[in-house]
């Protein structure tokens, strides 16, 4: 769903080189593109860090889906916790 564009507004670039886009964009990441001298395009964006990009690939999505299905079919249980802890304590 695309919002209707609002009419242009005049903003003043402060002495530190910043402009305010409004509180509704506070904390958001934006892409700023200089299309030509004096023409800027500012778009909200979601940036994915390089070390997390693999999570958005098809194979990772498939693996995660399979793992979640396995976890639904094999609910977590602490039935053997006491036995495992006792075994670990004996091996120390």
PDB file of N, CA, C and O in Angstrom:
ATOM      1  N   UNK A   1       0.844  -1.179   0.000  1.00  0.00           N
ATOM      2  CA  UNK A   1       0.000   0.000   0.000  1.00  0.00           C
ATOM      3  C   UNK A   1       0.884   1.234   0.000  1.00  0.00           C
ATOM      4  O   UNK A   1       1.742   1.388   0.869  1.00  0.00           O
ATOM      5  N   UNK A   2       0.681   2.096  -0.953  1.00  0.00           N
ATOM      6  CA  UNK A   2       1.501   3.284  -1.072  1.00  0.00           C
ATOM      7  C   UNK A   2       0.722   4.496  -0.580  1.00  0.00           C
ATOM      8  O   UNK A   2      -0.431   4.706  -0.954  1.00  0.00           O
ATOM      9  N   UNK A   3       1.369   5.284   0.261  1.00  0.00           N
ATOM     10  CA  UNK A   3       0.716   6.477   0.793  1.00  0.00           C
ATOM     11  C   UNK A   3       0.678   7.563  -0.267  1.00  0.00           C
ATOM     12  O   UNK A   3       1.516   7.601  -1.169  1.00  0.00           O
ATOM     13  N   UNK A   4      -0.290   8.434  -0.149  1.00  0.00           N
ATOM     14  CA  UNK A   4      -0.394   9.561  -1.059  1.00  0.00           C
ATOM     15  C   UNK A   4       0.698  10.559  -0.700  1.00  0.00           C
ATOM     16  O   UNK A   4       0.881  10.898   0.469  1.00  0.00           O
ATOM     17  N   UNK A   5       1.420  11.025  -1.710  1.00  0.00           N
ATOM     18  CA  UNK A   5       2.506  11.973  -1.477  1.00  0.00           C
ATOM     19  C   UNK A   5       1.952  13.293  -0.969  1.00  0.00           C
ATOM     20  O   UNK A   5       0.921  13.770  -1.442  1.00  0.00           O
ATOM     21  N   UNK A   6       2.642  13.873  -0.007  1.00  0.00           N
ATOM     22  CA  UNK A   6       2.224  15.171   0.507  1.00  0.00           C
ATOM     23  C   UNK A   6       2.890  16.266  -0.325  1.00  0.00           C
ATOM     24  O   UNK A   6       3.894  16.018  -0.993  1.00  0.00           O
ATOM     25  N   UNK A   7       2.334  17.468  -0.283  1.00  0.00           N
ATOM     26  CA  UNK A   7       2.937  18.555  -1.059  1.00  0.00           C
ATOM     27  C   UNK A   7       4.330  18.887  -0.520  1.00  0.00           C
ATOM     28  O   UNK A   7       4.618  18.625   0.648  1.00  0.00           O
ATOM     29  N   UNK A   8       5.180  19.452  -1.344  1.00  0.00           N
ATOM     30  CA  UNK A   8       6.535  19.799  -0.897  1.00  0.00           C
ATOM     31  C   UNK A   8       6.505  20.755   0.290  1.00  0.00           C
ATOM     32  O   UNK A   8       5.616  21.599   0.401  1.00  0.00           O
ATOM     33  N   UNK A   9       7.485  20.611   1.170  1.00  0.00           N
ATOM     34  CA  UNK A   9       7.635  21.542   2.287  1.00  0.00           C
ATOM     35  C   UNK A   9       9.042  22.117   2.234  1.00  0.00           C
ATOM     36  O   UNK A   9       9.959  21.499   1.693  1.00  0.00           O
ATOM     37  N   UNK A  10       9.194  23.284   2.790  1.00  0.00           N
ATOM     38  CA  UNK A  10      10.496  23.939   2.823  1.00  0.00           C
ATOM     39  C   UNK A  10      11.168  23.596   4.142  1.00  0.00           C
ATOM     40  O   UNK A  10      10.593  23.798   5.212  1.00  0.00           O
ATOM     41  N   UNK A  11      12.382  23.080   4.061  1.00  0.00           N
ATOM     42  CA  UNK A  11      13.184  22.772   5.244  1.00  0.00           C
ATOM     43  C   UNK A  11      14.455  23.596   5.159  1.00  0.00           C
ATOM     44  O   UNK A  11      14.922  23.903   4.062  1.00  0.00           O
ATOM     45  N   UNK A  12      15.012  23.954   6.284  1.00  0.00           N
ATOM     46  CA  UNK A  12      16.263  24.704   6.322  1.00  0.00           C
ATOM     47  C   UNK A  12      17.358  23.774   6.818  1.00  0.00           C
ATOM     48  O   UNK A  12      17.207  23.131   7.857  1.00  0.00           O
ATOM     49  N   UNK A  13      18.448  23.702   6.089  1.00  0.00           N
ATOM     50  CA  UNK A  13      19.588  22.906   6.505  1.00  0.00           C
ATOM     51  C   UNK A  13      20.313  23.699   7.585  1.00  0.00           C
ATOM     52  O   UNK A  13      20.730  24.836   7.365  1.00  0.00           O
ATOM     53  N   UNK A  14      20.456  23.077   8.767  1.00  0.00           N
ATOM     54  CA  UNK A  14      21.098  23.752   9.879  1.00  0.00           C
ATOM     55  C   UNK A  14      22.593  23.927   9.668  1.00  0.00           C
ATOM     56  O   UNK A  14      23.161  23.423   8.699  1.00  0.00           O
ATOM     57  N   UNK A  15      23.223  24.651  10.591  1.00  0.00           N
ATOM     58  CA  UNK A  15      24.652  24.918  10.506  1.00  0.00           C
ATOM     59  C   UNK A  15      25.478  23.635  10.534  1.00  0.00           C
ATOM     60  O   UNK A  15      26.602  23.605  10.034  1.00  0.00           O
ATOM     61  N   UNK A  16      24.917  22.572  11.121  1.00  0.00           N
ATOM     62  CA  UNK A  16      25.636  21.299  11.187  1.00  0.00           C
ATOM     63  C   UNK A  16      25.340  20.407   9.975  1.00  0.00           C
ATOM     64  O   UNK A  16      25.791  19.262   9.933  1.00  0.00           O
ATOM     65  N   UNK A  17      24.588  20.917   8.988  1.00  0.00           N
ATOM     66  CA  UNK A  17      24.310  20.163   7.767  1.00  0.00           C
ATOM     67  C   UNK A  17      23.137  19.219   7.870  1.00  0.00           C
ATOM     68  O   UNK A  17      22.972  18.358   7.006  1.00  0.00           O
ATOM     69  N   UNK A  18      22.304  19.350   8.909  1.00  0.00           N
ATOM     70  CA  UNK A  18      21.195  18.418   9.107  1.00  0.00           C
ATOM     71  C   UNK A  18      19.852  19.076   8.826  1.00  0.00           C
ATOM     72  O   UNK A  18      19.684  20.288   8.960  1.00  0.00           O
ATOM     73  N   UNK A  19      18.886  18.219   8.426  1.00  0.00           N
ATOM     74  CA  UNK A  19      17.492  18.648   8.327  1.00  0.00           C
ATOM     75  C   UNK A  19      16.661  17.661   9.139  1.00  0.00           C
ATOM     76  O   UNK A  19      17.085  16.529   9.368  1.00  0.00           O
ATOM     77  N   UNK A  20      15.489  18.086   9.568  1.00  0.00           N
ATOM     78  CA  UNK A  20      14.586  17.213  10.306  1.00  0.00           C
ATOM     79  C   UNK A  20      13.482  16.756   9.376  1.00  0.00           C
ATOM     80  O   UNK A  20      12.850  17.565   8.698  1.00  0.00           O
ATOM     81  N   UNK A  21      13.251  15.435   9.350  1.00  0.00           N
ATOM     82  CA  UNK A  21      12.176  14.896   8.517  1.00  0.00           C
ATOM     83  C   UNK A  21      10.886  14.728   9.299  1.00  0.00           C
ATOM     84  O   UNK A  21       9.836  14.478   8.706  1.00  0.00           O
ATOM     85  N   UNK A  22      10.941  14.860  10.609  1.00  0.00           N
ATOM     86  CA  UNK A  22       9.755  14.717  11.448  1.00  0.00           C
ATOM     87  C   UNK A  22       9.883  13.524  12.380  1.00  0.00           C
ATOM     88  O   UNK A  22      10.613  12.572  12.104  1.00  0.00           O
ATOM     89  N   UNK A  23       9.161  13.595  13.486  1.00  0.00           N
ATOM     90  CA  UNK A  23       9.258  12.561  14.515  1.00  0.00           C
ATOM     91  C   UNK A  23       8.815  11.190  14.032  1.00  0.00           C
ATOM     92  O   UNK A  23       9.268  10.178  14.566  1.00  0.00           O
ATOM     93  N   UNK A  24       7.934  11.131  13.025  1.00  0.00           N
ATOM     94  CA  UNK A  24       7.473   9.830  12.541  1.00  0.00           C
ATOM     95  C   UNK A  24       8.614   9.015  11.917  1.00  0.00           C
ATOM     96  O   UNK A  24       8.474   7.809  11.719  1.00  0.00           O
ATOM     97  N   UNK A  25       9.727   9.660  11.610  1.00  0.00           N
ATOM     98  CA  UNK A  25      10.875   8.951  11.033  1.00  0.00           C
ATOM     99  C   UNK A  25      12.018   8.785  12.028  1.00  0.00           C
ATOM    100  O   UNK A  25      13.087   8.294  11.665  1.00  0.00           O
ATOM    101  N   UNK A  26      11.808   9.183  13.263  1.00  0.00           N
ATOM    102  CA  UNK A  26      12.862   9.090  14.275  1.00  0.00           C
ATOM    103  C   UNK A  26      13.340   7.644  14.412  1.00  0.00           C
ATOM    104  O   UNK A  26      12.528   6.728  14.548  1.00  0.00           O
ATOM    105  N   UNK A  27      14.634   7.446  14.377  1.00  0.00           N
ATOM    106  CA  UNK A  27      15.218   6.124  14.537  1.00  0.00           C
ATOM    107  C   UNK A  27      15.215   5.263  13.282  1.00  0.00           C
ATOM    108  O   UNK A  27      15.808   4.184  13.281  1.00  0.00           O
ATOM    109  N   UNK A  28      14.564   5.712  12.216  1.00  0.00           N
ATOM    110  CA  UNK A  28      14.517   4.941  10.966  1.00  0.00           C
ATOM    111  C   UNK A  28      15.799   5.137  10.173  1.00  0.00           C
ATOM    112  O   UNK A  28      16.447   6.178  10.277  1.00  0.00           O
ATOM    113  N   UNK A  29      16.158   4.151   9.391  1.00  0.00           N
ATOM    114  CA  UNK A  29      17.270   4.286   8.469  1.00  0.00           C
ATOM    115  C   UNK A  29      16.720   4.768   7.139  1.00  0.00           C
ATOM    116  O   UNK A  29      15.620   4.386   6.740  1.00  0.00           O
ATOM    117  N   UNK A  30      17.480   5.602   6.456  1.00  0.00           N
ATOM    118  CA  UNK A  30      17.059   6.116   5.162  1.00  0.00           C
ATOM    119  C   UNK A  30      18.210   6.013   4.166  1.00  0.00           C
ATOM    120  O   UNK A  30      19.384   6.054   4.536  1.00  0.00           O
ATOM    121  N   UNK A  31      17.847   5.880   2.904  1.00  0.00           N
ATOM    122  CA  UNK A  31      18.813   5.962   1.817  1.00  0.00           C
ATOM    123  C   UNK A  31      18.742   7.379   1.277  1.00  0.00           C
ATOM    124  O   UNK A  31      17.656   7.898   1.019  1.00  0.00           O
ATOM    125  N   UNK A  32      19.894   8.002   1.107  1.00  0.00           N
ATOM    126  CA  UNK A  32      19.949   9.351   0.562  1.00  0.00           C
ATOM    127  C   UNK A  32      20.733   9.272  -0.741  1.00  0.00           C
ATOM    128  O   UNK A  32      21.907   8.902  -0.752  1.00  0.00           O
ATOM    129  N   UNK A  33      20.071   9.624  -1.834  1.00  0.00           N
ATOM    130  CA  UNK A  33      20.714   9.568  -3.148  1.00  0.00           C
ATOM    131  C   UNK A  33      20.750  10.972  -3.740  1.00  0.00           C
ATOM    132  O   UNK A  33      19.733  11.662  -3.801  1.00  0.00           O
ATOM    133  N   UNK A  34      21.930  11.378  -4.170  1.00  0.00           N
ATOM    134  CA  UNK A  34      22.035  12.650  -4.874  1.00  0.00           C
ATOM    135  C   UNK A  34      21.885  12.329  -6.355  1.00  0.00           C
ATOM    136  O   UNK A  34      22.810  11.805  -6.976  1.00  0.00           O
ATOM    137  N   UNK A  35      20.732  12.639  -6.917  1.00  0.00           N
ATOM    138  CA  UNK A  35      20.449  12.289  -8.304  1.00  0.00           C
ATOM    139  C   UNK A  35      21.154  13.223  -9.281  1.00  0.00           C
ATOM    140  O   UNK A  35      21.540  12.815 -10.376  1.00  0.00           O
ATOM    141  N   UNK A  36      21.313  14.444  -8.883  1.00  0.00           N
ATOM    142  CA  UNK A  36      22.103  15.437  -9.614  1.00  0.00           C
ATOM    143  C   UNK A  36      22.381  16.556  -8.627  1.00  0.00           C
ATOM    144  O   UNK A  36      21.840  16.552  -7.521  1.00  0.00           O
ATOM    145  N   UNK A  37      23.202  17.498  -9.003  1.00  0.00           N
ATOM    146  CA  UNK A  37      23.562  18.572  -8.075  1.00  0.00           C
ATOM    147  C   UNK A  37      22.303  19.265  -7.550  1.00  0.00           C
ATOM    148  O   UNK A  37      21.521  19.818  -8.323  1.00  0.00           O
ATOM    149  N   UNK A  38      22.120  19.230  -6.250  1.00  0.00           N
ATOM    150  CA  UNK A  38      20.987  19.904  -5.618  1.00  0.00           C
ATOM    151  C   UNK A  38      19.687  19.114  -5.622  1.00  0.00           C
ATOM    152  O   UNK A  38      18.667  19.610  -5.142  1.00  0.00           O
ATOM    153  N   UNK A  39      19.701  17.887  -6.156  1.00  0.00           N
ATOM    154  CA  UNK A  39      18.489  17.067  -6.192  1.00  0.00           C
ATOM    155  C   UNK A  39      18.746  15.803  -5.383  1.00  0.00           C
ATOM    156  O   UNK A  39      19.614  14.999  -5.723  1.00  0.00           O
ATOM    157  N   UNK A  40      17.985  15.640  -4.317  1.00  0.00           N
ATOM    158  CA  UNK A  40      18.178  14.516  -3.407  1.00  0.00           C
ATOM    159  C   UNK A  40      16.917  13.675  -3.337  1.00  0.00           C
ATOM    160  O   UNK A  40      15.807  14.208  -3.321  1.00  0.00           O
ATOM    161  N   UNK A  41      17.086  12.377  -3.297  1.00  0.00           N
ATOM    162  CA  UNK A  41      15.974  11.459  -3.086  1.00  0.00           C
ATOM    163  C   UNK A  41      16.239  10.755  -1.763  1.00  0.00           C
ATOM    164  O   UNK A  41      17.286  10.131  -1.588  1.00  0.00           O
ATOM    165  N   UNK A  42      15.293  10.851  -0.829  1.00  0.00           N
ATOM    166  CA  UNK A  42      15.434  10.238   0.491  1.00  0.00           C
ATOM    167  C   UNK A  42      14.344   9.190   0.633  1.00  0.00           C
ATOM    168  O   UNK A  42      13.158   9.503   0.526  1.00  0.00           O
ATOM    169  N   UNK A  43      14.745   7.932   0.877  1.00  0.00           N
ATOM    170  CA  UNK A  43      13.776   6.836   1.013  1.00  0.00           C
ATOM    171  C   UNK A  43      14.059   6.067   2.301  1.00  0.00           C
ATOM    172  O   UNK A  43      15.217   5.838   2.652  1.00  0.00           O
ATOM    173  N   UNK A  44      12.990   5.668   3.005  1.00  0.00           N
ATOM    174  CA  UNK A  44      13.185   4.809   4.168  1.00  0.00           C
ATOM    175  C   UNK A  44      13.676   3.455   3.681  1.00  0.00           C
ATOM    176  O   UNK A  44      13.349   3.025   2.575  1.00  0.00           O
ATOM    177  N   UNK A  45      14.471   2.784   4.522  1.00  0.00           N
ATOM    178  CA  UNK A  45      15.062   1.511   4.117  1.00  0.00           C
ATOM    179  C   UNK A  45      15.285   0.631   5.325  1.00  0.00           C
ATOM    180  O   UNK A  45      15.378   1.107   6.456  1.00  0.00           O
ATOM    181  N   UNK A  46      15.367  -0.657   5.068  1.00  0.00           N
ATOM    182  CA  UNK A  46      15.784  -1.614   6.079  1.00  0.00           C
ATOM    183  C   UNK A  46      17.121  -2.164   5.615  1.00  0.00           C
ATOM    184  O   UNK A  46      17.216  -2.784   4.555  1.00  0.00           O
ATOM    185  N   UNK A  47      18.138  -1.937   6.402  1.00  0.00           N
ATOM    186  CA  UNK A  47      19.485  -2.363   6.034  1.00  0.00           C
ATOM    187  C   UNK A  47      19.790  -3.671   6.753  1.00  0.00           C
ATOM    188  O   UNK A  47      19.582  -3.793   7.960  1.00  0.00           O
ATOM    189  N   UNK A  48      20.282  -4.639   6.003  1.00  0.00           N
ATOM    190  CA  UNK A  48      20.633  -5.943   6.571  1.00  0.00           C
ATOM    191  C   UNK A  48      22.153  -6.006   6.680  1.00  0.00           C
ATOM    192  O   UNK A  48      22.848  -5.877   5.672  1.00  0.00           O
ATOM    193  N   UNK A  49      22.678  -6.202   7.887  1.00  0.00           N
ATOM    194  CA  UNK A  49      24.137  -6.312   8.034  1.00  0.00           C
ATOM    195  C   UNK A  49      24.674  -7.482   7.208  1.00  0.00           C
ATOM    196  O   UNK A  49      23.992  -8.493   7.039  1.00  0.00           O
ATOM    197  N   UNK A  50      25.899  -7.340   6.696  1.00  0.00           N
ATOM    198  CA  UNK A  50      26.513  -8.382   5.864  1.00  0.00           C
ATOM    199  C   UNK A  50      26.510  -9.745   6.539  1.00  0.00           C
ATOM    200  O   UNK A  50      26.246 -10.758   5.892  1.00  0.00           O
ATOM    201  N   UNK A  51      26.805  -9.778   7.849  1.00  0.00           N
ATOM    202  CA  UNK A  51      26.901 -11.074   8.525  1.00  0.00           C
ATOM    203  C   UNK A  51      25.538 -11.706   8.800  1.00  0.00           C
ATOM    204  O   UNK A  51      25.482 -12.818   9.325  1.00  0.00           O
ATOM    205  N   UNK A  52      24.431 -11.027   8.458  1.00  0.00           N
ATOM    206  CA  UNK A  52      23.091 -11.588   8.617  1.00  0.00           C
ATOM    207  C   UNK A  52      22.392 -11.807   7.278  1.00  0.00           C
ATOM    208  O   UNK A  52      21.269 -12.310   7.241  1.00  0.00           O
ATOM    209  N   UNK A  53      23.042 -11.435   6.187  1.00  0.00           N
ATOM    210  CA  UNK A  53      22.426 -11.519   4.858  1.00  0.00           C
ATOM    211  C   UNK A  53      22.044 -12.956   4.501  1.00  0.00           C
ATOM    212  O   UNK A  53      21.034 -13.184   3.836  1.00  0.00           O
ATOM    213  N   UNK A  54      22.849 -13.923   4.942  1.00  0.00           N
ATOM    214  CA  UNK A  54      22.586 -15.336   4.621  1.00  0.00           C
ATOM    215  C   UNK A  54      21.226 -15.785   5.133  1.00  0.00           C
ATOM    216  O   UNK A  54      20.628 -16.703   4.572  1.00  0.00           O
ATOM    217  N   UNK A  55      20.726 -15.145   6.199  1.00  0.00           N
ATOM    218  CA  UNK A  55      19.423 -15.520   6.754  1.00  0.00           C
ATOM    219  C   UNK A  55      18.275 -15.223   5.790  1.00  0.00           C
ATOM    220  O   UNK A  55      17.181 -15.765   5.944  1.00  0.00           O
ATOM    221  N   UNK A  56      18.520 -14.372   4.805  1.00  0.00           N
ATOM    222  CA  UNK A  56      17.477 -13.974   3.869  1.00  0.00           C
ATOM    223  C   UNK A  56      17.585 -14.706   2.532  1.00  0.00           C
ATOM    224  O   UNK A  56      16.866 -14.387   1.586  1.00  0.00           O
ATOM    225  N   UNK A  57      18.476 -15.678   2.458  1.00  0.00           N
ATOM    226  CA  UNK A  57      18.620 -16.469   1.235  1.00  0.00           C
ATOM    227  C   UNK A  57      17.661 -17.661   1.286  1.00  0.00           C
ATOM    228  O   UNK A  57      17.253 -18.095   2.364  1.00  0.00           O
ATOM    229  N   UNK A  58      17.311 -18.177   0.125  1.00  0.00           N
ATOM    230  CA  UNK A  58      16.317 -19.262   0.022  1.00  0.00           C
ATOM    231  C   UNK A  58      16.718 -20.502   0.822  1.00  0.00           C
ATOM    232  O   UNK A  58      15.874 -21.098   1.491  1.00  0.00           O
ATOM    233  N   UNK A  59      17.985 -20.898   0.763  1.00  0.00           N
ATOM    234  CA  UNK A  59      18.413 -22.105   1.480  1.00  0.00           C
ATOM    235  C   UNK A  59      18.261 -21.936   2.985  1.00  0.00           C
ATOM    236  O   UNK A  59      17.814 -22.860   3.665  1.00  0.00           O
ATOM    237  N   UNK A  60      18.618 -20.791   3.510  1.00  0.00           N
ATOM    238  CA  UNK A  60      18.476 -20.547   4.943  1.00  0.00           C
ATOM    239  C   UNK A  60      17.002 -20.556   5.343  1.00  0.00           C
ATOM    240  O   UNK A  60      16.644 -21.108   6.383  1.00  0.00           O
ATOM    241  N   UNK A  61      16.157 -19.954   4.529  1.00  0.00           N
ATOM    242  CA  UNK A  61      14.721 -19.940   4.826  1.00  0.00           C
ATOM    243  C   UNK A  61      14.175 -21.366   4.849  1.00  0.00           C
ATOM    244  O   UNK A  61      13.368 -21.712   5.712  1.00  0.00           O
ATOM    245  N   UNK A  62      14.614 -22.187   3.907  1.00  0.00           N
ATOM    246  CA  UNK A  62      14.183 -23.587   3.853  1.00  0.00           C
ATOM    247  C   UNK A  62      14.663 -24.350   5.090  1.00  0.00           C
ATOM    248  O   UNK A  62      13.900 -25.090   5.710  1.00  0.00           O
ATOM    249  N   UNK A  63      15.940 -24.158   5.438  1.00  0.00           N
ATOM    250  CA  UNK A  63      16.502 -24.831   6.615  1.00  0.00           C
ATOM    251  C   UNK A  63      15.778 -24.423   7.888  1.00  0.00           C
ATOM    252  O   UNK A  63      15.478 -25.267   8.732  1.00  0.00           O
ATOM    253  N   UNK A  64      15.496 -23.136   8.029  1.00  0.00           N
ATOM    254  CA  UNK A  64      14.805 -22.648   9.220  1.00  0.00           C
ATOM    255  C   UNK A  64      13.375 -23.173   9.286  1.00  0.00           C
ATOM    256  O   UNK A  64      12.891 -23.520  10.363  1.00  0.00           O
ATOM    257  N   UNK A  65      12.703 -23.234   8.151  1.00  0.00           N
ATOM    258  CA  UNK A  65      11.344 -23.779   8.119  1.00  0.00           C
ATOM    259  C   UNK A  65      11.349 -25.233   8.548  1.00  0.00           C
ATOM    260  O   UNK A  65      10.498 -25.658   9.329  1.00  0.00           O
ATOM    261  N   UNK A  66      12.314 -26.004   8.035  1.00  0.00           N
ATOM    262  CA  UNK A  66      12.433 -27.421   8.392  1.00  0.00           C
ATOM    263  C   UNK A  66      12.747 -27.572   9.887  1.00  0.00           C
ATOM    264  O   UNK A  66      12.189 -28.448  10.547  1.00  0.00           O
ATOM    265  N   UNK A  67      13.626 -26.734  10.418  1.00  0.00           N
ATOM    266  CA  UNK A  67      13.986 -26.805  11.840  1.00  0.00           C
ATOM    267  C   UNK A  67      12.793 -26.452  12.731  1.00  0.00           C
ATOM    268  O   UNK A  67      12.578 -27.088  13.763  1.00  0.00           O
ATOM    269  N   UNK A  68      12.021 -25.443  12.335  1.00  0.00           N
ATOM    270  CA  UNK A  68      10.846 -25.077  13.118  1.00  0.00           C
ATOM    271  C   UNK A  68       9.809 -26.190  13.110  1.00  0.00           C
ATOM    272  O   UNK A  68       9.177 -26.456  14.133  1.00  0.00           O
ATOM    273  N   UNK A  69       9.628 -26.845  11.963  1.00  0.00           N
ATOM    274  CA  UNK A  69       8.690 -27.970  11.888  1.00  0.00           C
ATOM    275  C   UNK A  69       9.153 -29.113  12.785  1.00  0.00           C
ATOM    276  O   UNK A  69       8.341 -29.727  13.477  1.00  0.00           O
ATOM    277  N   UNK A  70      10.467 -29.405  12.778  1.00  0.00           N
ATOM    278  CA  UNK A  70      11.020 -30.453  13.643  1.00  0.00           C
ATOM    279  C   UNK A  70      10.747 -30.114  15.113  1.00  0.00           C
ATOM    280  O   UNK A  70      10.360 -30.982  15.896  1.00  0.00           O
ATOM    281  N   UNK A  71      10.954 -28.841  15.477  1.00  0.00           N
ATOM    282  CA  UNK A  71      10.749 -28.449  16.878  1.00  0.00           C
ATOM    283  C   UNK A  71       9.279 -28.552  17.287  1.00  0.00           C
ATOM    284  O   UNK A  71       8.982 -28.815  18.453  1.00  0.00           O
ATOM    285  N   UNK A  72       8.361 -28.350  16.352  1.00  0.00           N
ATOM    286  CA  UNK A  72       6.941 -28.525  16.664  1.00  0.00           C
ATOM    287  C   UNK A  72       6.612 -29.996  16.909  1.00  0.00           C
ATOM    288  O   UNK A  72       5.780 -30.317  17.757  1.00  0.00           O
ATOM    289  N   UNK A  73       7.261 -30.881  16.171  1.00  0.00           N
ATOM    290  CA  UNK A  73       7.014 -32.315  16.300  1.00  0.00           C
ATOM    291  C   UNK A  73       7.776 -32.936  17.472  1.00  0.00           C
ATOM    292  O   UNK A  73       7.449 -34.040  17.906  1.00  0.00           O
ATOM    293  N   UNK A  74       8.784 -32.236  17.984  1.00  0.00           N
ATOM    294  CA  UNK A  74       9.596 -32.727  19.096  1.00  0.00           C
ATOM    295  C   UNK A  74       9.664 -31.652  20.174  1.00  0.00           C
ATOM    296  O   UNK A  74      10.678 -30.965  20.295  1.00  0.00           O
ATOM    297  N   UNK A  75       8.601 -31.498  20.955  1.00  0.00           N
ATOM    298  CA  UNK A  75       8.572 -30.439  21.974  1.00  0.00           C
ATOM    299  C   UNK A  75       9.724 -30.573  22.975  1.00  0.00           C
ATOM    300  O   UNK A  75      10.158 -31.678  23.299  1.00  0.00           O
ATOM    301  N   UNK A  76      10.199 -29.441  23.447  1.00  0.00           N
ATOM    302  CA  UNK A  76      11.270 -29.432  24.442  1.00  0.00           C
ATOM    303  C   UNK A  76      10.790 -30.101  25.720  1.00  0.00           C
ATOM    304  O   UNK A  76       9.626 -29.985  26.100  1.00  0.00           O
ATOM    305  N   UNK A  77      11.703 -30.802  26.372  1.00  0.00           N
ATOM    306  CA  UNK A  77      11.362 -31.506  27.609  1.00  0.00           C
ATOM    307  C   UNK A  77      12.574 -31.518  28.524  1.00  0.00           C
ATOM    308  O   UNK A  77      13.711 -31.592  28.059  1.00  0.00           O
ATOM    309  N   UNK A  78      12.330 -31.446  29.822  1.00  0.00           N
ATOM    310  CA  UNK A  78      13.427 -31.534  30.784  1.00  0.00           C
ATOM    311  C   UNK A  78      13.385 -32.858  31.549  1.00  0.00           C
ATOM    312  O   UNK A  78      13.935 -32.973  32.645  1.00  0.00           O
ATOM    313  N   UNK A  79      12.727 -33.849  30.957  1.00  0.00           N
ATOM    314  CA  UNK A  79      12.577 -35.152  31.608  1.00  0.00           C
ATOM    315  C   UNK A  79      13.927 -35.766  31.948  1.00  0.00           C
ATOM    316  O   UNK A  79      14.076 -36.370  33.010  1.00  0.00           O
ATOM    317  N   UNK A  80      14.904 -35.624  31.075  1.00  0.00           N
ATOM    318  CA  UNK A  80      16.207 -36.260  31.299  1.00  0.00           C
ATOM    319  C   UNK A  80      17.247 -35.309  31.915  1.00  0.00           C
ATOM    320  O   UNK A  80      18.421 -35.664  32.013  1.00  0.00           O
ATOM    321  N   UNK A  81      16.837 -34.140  32.317  1.00  0.00           N
ATOM    322  CA  UNK A  81      17.784 -33.156  32.834  1.00  0.00           C
ATOM    323  C   UNK A  81      18.579 -33.677  34.027  1.00  0.00           C
ATOM    324  O   UNK A  81      19.804 -33.554  34.052  1.00  0.00           O
ATOM    325  N   UNK A  82      17.900 -34.257  35.014  1.00  0.00           N
ATOM    326  CA  UNK A  82      18.599 -34.760  36.198  1.00  0.00           C
ATOM    327  C   UNK A  82      19.617 -35.836  35.825  1.00  0.00           C
ATOM    328  O   UNK A  82      20.728 -35.842  36.356  1.00  0.00           O
ATOM    329  N   UNK A  83      19.257 -36.739  34.926  1.00  0.00           N
ATOM    330  CA  UNK A  83      20.163 -37.798  34.498  1.00  0.00           C
ATOM    331  C   UNK A  83      21.379 -37.207  33.780  1.00  0.00           C
ATOM    332  O   UNK A  83      22.512 -37.607  34.045  1.00  0.00           O
ATOM    333  N   UNK A  84      21.144 -36.253  32.870  1.00  0.00           N
ATOM    334  CA  UNK A  84      22.247 -35.621  32.139  1.00  0.00           C
ATOM    335  C   UNK A  84      23.187 -34.869  33.074  1.00  0.00           C
ATOM    336  O   UNK A  84      24.406 -34.948  32.921  1.00  0.00           O
ATOM    337  N   UNK A  85      22.634 -34.145  34.036  1.00  0.00           N
ATOM    338  CA  UNK A  85      23.464 -33.403  34.982  1.00  0.00           C
ATOM    339  C   UNK A  85      24.266 -34.363  35.872  1.00  0.00           C
ATOM    340  O   UNK A  85      25.432 -34.104  36.169  1.00  0.00           O
ATOM    341  N   UNK A  86      23.652 -35.451  36.288  1.00  0.00           N
ATOM    342  CA  UNK A  86      24.372 -36.422  37.119  1.00  0.00           C
ATOM    343  C   UNK A  86      25.506 -37.059  36.327  1.00  0.00           C
ATOM    344  O   UNK A  86      26.605 -37.244  36.851  1.00  0.00           O
ATOM    345  N   UNK A  87      25.246 -37.391  35.078  1.00  0.00           N
ATOM    346  CA  UNK A  87      26.289 -37.976  34.215  1.00  0.00           C
ATOM    347  C   UNK A  87      27.433 -36.979  34.010  1.00  0.00           C
ATOM    348  O   UNK A  87      28.603 -37.360  34.054  1.00  0.00           O
ATOM    349  N   UNK A  88      27.109 -35.742  33.792  1.00  0.00           N
ATOM    350  CA  UNK A  88      28.128 -34.712  33.597  1.00  0.00           C
ATOM    351  C   UNK A  88      28.948 -34.521  34.869  1.00  0.00           C
ATOM    352  O   UNK A  88      30.165 -34.350  34.796  1.00  0.00           O
ATOM    353  N   UNK A  89      28.312 -34.546  36.014  1.00  0.00           N
ATOM    354  CA  UNK A  89      29.012 -34.368  37.287  1.00  0.00           C
ATOM    355  C   UNK A  89      29.969 -35.536  37.539  1.00  0.00           C
ATOM    356  O   UNK A  89      31.053 -35.332  38.086  1.00  0.00           O
ATOM    357  N   UNK A  90      29.591 -36.742  37.154  1.00  0.00           N
ATOM    358  CA  UNK A  90      30.441 -37.921  37.352  1.00  0.00           C
ATOM    359  C   UNK A  90      31.669 -37.892  36.454  1.00  0.00           C
ATOM    360  O   UNK A  90      32.720 -38.417  36.823  1.00  0.00           O
ATOM    361  N   UNK A  91      31.548 -37.294  35.302  1.00  0.00           N
ATOM    362  CA  UNK A  91      32.676 -37.280  34.357  1.00  0.00           C
ATOM    363  C   UNK A  91      33.695 -36.211  34.691  1.00  0.00           C
ATOM    364  O   UNK A  91      34.757 -36.164  34.070  1.00  0.00           O
ATOM    365  N   UNK A  92      33.404 -35.352  35.652  1.00  0.00           N
ATOM    366  CA  UNK A  92      34.350 -34.269  36.018  1.00  0.00           C
ATOM    367  C   UNK A  92      35.451 -34.750  36.902  1.00  0.00           C
ATOM    368  O   UNK A  92      36.317 -33.966  37.292  1.00  0.00           O
TER     369      UNK A  92
END
